[in-house]
């Protein structure tokens, strides 16, 4: 894989915010970047199982409004809103907890801007993942997926195996360090103490490094 490290790091806008969702204040991790393809093509890349398998993973189920899905070895959920090729919203269930993910697509400079918002529950993620890993626990996962999506729509030849092998290279490890640091900075911009955010980012980097090695 031919990846320009600094270009890829700079291509993603990272944000930590808070909003009311389902009657409660929730933390929101947002990742936004532009892809060199049309909204229709990007929509298919994020909703068609045969295309998702190339950069994201194996997804089974019914990806239509009201349908349910299962990501192999990952989350499951239901499609709660669907407006092709502009918006997709799903529930995100893992480890007995539920969050919500929204994807928004819009034309941008000849390509397509994709914004992914992961709205976290105030139960498991605040008590465990957020307090220990911070925004990186969620943000880095989406960042790596969006990096894979960029490589896939750019060449059409990238597979999830290619992406996993790249993560084990020195370049991949360097990317991970920079990405987790950037998510720590996003926490600081939201109001977190620098020392706390950077400790969480370091732990997130270690976590994803061990995950890649297995």
Helices and strands as residue ranges (DSSP letters): H 5-11, E 13-21, E 24-35, H 39-47, H 49-55, E 59-61, E 68-71, E 76-83, E 87-94, E 97-108, E 111-119, H 124-124, I 125-130, H 131-133, H 136-155, H 160-167, H 170-190, H 194-213
